[in-house]
């Protein structure tokens, strides 16, 4: 079991320098656009359930260019469990799987992945957000220790889709 934690950073370049100084391994760059969905006639709490279509433009991971994922978090789960994950060559191939859903919003991100002491670290620029660092660590304490080493002080309580949706709703008022 692992945990995901995310915090705002001053700059990706500064965080890269800090990670290199710690001895983290740079696993490469990635870029993608997510389309987030709600069920027709309903709304997901993106902190507990999420349907997204991710379209990669750059990746070091082994998968097709388009990945449809449905995640749900249980009451005691630290991370959301993947209910469904399907890969496609083009977005249109996912249309049948998205019946019953409507588009909520789209968000793009670019980033660099690092590995350090059993943790995966993602330094990202996400549309609508300040730069962030996401840490997938064996324990909450280990993730928070990495935040301390990187000087992170603003930890996000929501996951990215939930945070962005709240921000977009606030802007539209």
C-alpha positions as CSV (number, residue, x, y, z in Angstrom):
1,X,0.0,0.0,0.0
2,X,1.2,3.5,-0.8
3,X,0.0,7.0,-0.4
4,X,-0.3,10.0,-2.7
5,X,0.4,13.5,-1.4
6,X,0.7,16.7,-3.4
7,X,2.0,20.2,-2.5
8,X,2.6,23.5,-4.2
9,X,6.2,24.3,-5.1
10,X,8.0,27.5,-5.9
11,X,9.3,26.4,-9.3
12,X,9.9,23.1,-11.1
13,X,13.4,24.2,-11.8
14,X,14.3,24.8,-8.2
15,X,12.6,21.5,-7.1
16,X,14.6,19.6,-9.9
17,X,17.8,21.1,-8.4
18,X,16.9,19.9,-4.9
19,X,16.0,16.4,-6.1
20,X,19.2,16.0,-8.0
21,X,21.1,17.2,-4.9
22,X,19.3,14.5,-2.9
23,X,20.4,11.9,-5.4
24,X,17.0,11.3,-7.0
25,X,17.0,9.6,-10.4
26,X,15.3,11.5,-13.2
27,X,13.0,9.0,-15.1
28,X,12.0,11.4,-17.8
29,X,9.4,13.9,-19.0
30,X,5.7,13.4,-19.8
31,X,2.8,15.5,-21.1
32,X,-0.9,14.7,-21.3
33,X,-4.3,16.2,-21.4
34,X,-7.1,14.8,-19.2
35,X,-10.8,15.1,-19.9
36,X,-12.8,14.6,-16.7
37,X,-16.4,13.3,-16.7
38,X,-19.4,13.3,-14.5
39,X,-22.3,10.8,-14.8
40,X,-25.2,12.2,-16.8
41,X,-27.7,13.5,-14.3
42,X,-25.2,13.4,-11.5
43,X,-21.9,14.6,-10.1
44,X,-18.8,12.8,-8.9
45,X,-16.9,14.0,-5.8
46,X,-13.6,13.8,-7.6
47,X,-11.8,13.1,-4.3
48,X,-13.6,9.8,-4.1
49,X,-14.5,8.8,-7.7
50,X,-13.2,9.9,-11.0
51,X,-13.6,9.0,-14.7
52,X,-11.0,10.5,-17.0
53,X,-9.8,10.1,-20.5
54,X,-6.0,10.8,-20.6
55,X,-4.4,11.6,-23.9
56,X,-0.6,11.4,-23.8
57,X,1.6,13.5,-26.1
58,X,4.8,12.4,-24.3
59,X,5.5,9.5,-22.0
60,X,8.1,7.1,-20.8
61,X,5.5,4.6,-19.5
62,X,4.3,1.6,-21.6
63,X,0.8,2.2,-22.8
64,X,-1.2,3.3,-25.8
65,X,-1.6,7.0,-26.4
66,X,-5.1,7.2,-24.9
67,X,-6.1,5.7,-21.5
68,X,-9.6,5.7,-20.0
69,X,-9.5,5.2,-16.2
70,X,-12.3,4.9,-13.6
71,X,-11.1,5.2,-10.0
72,X,-13.0,4.9,-6.7
73,X,-11.8,5.4,-3.2
74,X,-13.3,3.4,-0.3
75,X,-13.7,4.6,3.2
76,X,-10.5,3.2,4.5
77,X,-8.4,3.5,1.3
78,X,-5.3,5.7,1.2
79,X,-5.4,5.6,-2.6
80,X,-8.2,5.2,-5.0
81,X,-8.6,1.7,-6.5
82,X,-8.7,1.5,-10.3
83,X,-12.1,0.0,-11.3
84,X,-11.5,0.1,-15.0
85,X,-8.5,1.0,-17.2
86,X,-8.7,0.7,-20.9
87,X,-6.2,1.8,-23.6
88,X,-6.9,3.1,-27.0
89,X,-5.1,4.4,-30.1
90,X,-7.3,7.4,-30.6
91,X,-9.9,9.2,-28.3
92,X,-12.9,8.3,-30.5
93,X,-12.4,4.6,-29.6
94,X,-13.4,5.3,-26.0
95,X,-16.9,6.8,-27.0
96,X,-18.8,3.6,-26.2
97,X,-17.2,3.3,-22.8
98,X,-18.1,6.9,-22.0
99,X,-21.8,6.5,-22.7
100,X,-23.7,7.7,-19.6
101,X,-21.1,10.4,-18.9
102,X,-20.7,14.1,-19.8
103,X,-17.6,16.1,-20.0
104,X,-16.9,18.2,-16.8
105,X,-13.6,19.9,-17.9
106,X,-10.3,19.5,-19.6
107,X,-6.8,20.0,-18.0
108,X,-3.3,19.7,-19.4
109,X,-0.1,19.0,-17.6
110,X,3.6,18.4,-18.2
111,X,6.1,17.0,-15.8
112,X,9.2,15.1,-14.8
113,X,9.2,11.8,-12.9
114,X,11.9,11.1,-10.3
115,X,12.6,8.1,-8.1
116,X,14.2,8.4,-4.7
117,X,14.3,6.0,-1.7
118,X,11.3,4.0,-2.8
119,X,9.2,7.0,-3.7
120,X,7.9,8.2,-7.1
121,X,8.1,12.0,-7.3
122,X,6.3,14.0,-10.0
123,X,7.2,17.6,-10.5
124,X,4.4,19.1,-12.6
125,X,3.0,22.2,-14.3
126,X,-0.8,21.8,-14.3
127,X,-3.1,24.1,-16.2
128,X,-5.1,26.2,-13.7
129,X,-2.6,25.5,-10.8
130,X,0.7,26.7,-9.5
131,X,3.5,24.2,-10.0
132,X,3.2,21.2,-7.8
133,X,5.0,18.1,-6.6
134,X,3.2,14.8,-6.2
135,X,4.8,12.1,-4.1
136,X,3.8,8.4,-4.1
137,X,5.5,7.0,-1.0
138,X,5.1,3.9,1.1
139,X,3.7,5.9,4.0
140,X,2.2,9.3,4.7
141,X,5.1,10.1,7.0
142,X,7.7,9.3,4.2
143,X,5.8,11.6,1.8
144,X,5.7,14.4,4.3
145,X,9.4,13.9,5.1
146,X,10.2,14.5,1.4
147,X,8.0,17.6,1.4
148,X,10.1,18.9,4.4
149,X,13.3,18.2,2.5
150,X,12.0,20.1,-0.6
151,X,10.7,23.0,1.6
152,X,7.0,22.4,0.7
153,X,4.6,24.2,3.0
154,X,1.3,24.3,1.1
155,X,-0.1,20.7,0.9
156,X,-3.2,20.2,-1.2
157,X,-6.0,18.5,0.6
158,X,-7.9,17.7,-2.6
159,X,-6.7,15.7,-5.5
160,X,-6.0,17.6,-8.8
161,X,-9.5,17.1,-10.4
162,X,-11.4,18.0,-7.3
163,X,-9.1,21.1,-6.6
164,X,-9.4,22.3,-10.2
165,X,-13.2,21.8,-10.3
166,X,-13.7,23.8,-7.1
167,X,-11.4,26.5,-8.5
168,X,-13.3,26.7,-11.8
169,X,-16.6,26.9,-10.0
170,X,-15.3,29.8,-7.9
171,X,-14.1,31.6,-11.0
172,X,-17.4,31.3,-12.8
173,X,-19.4,32.9,-9.9
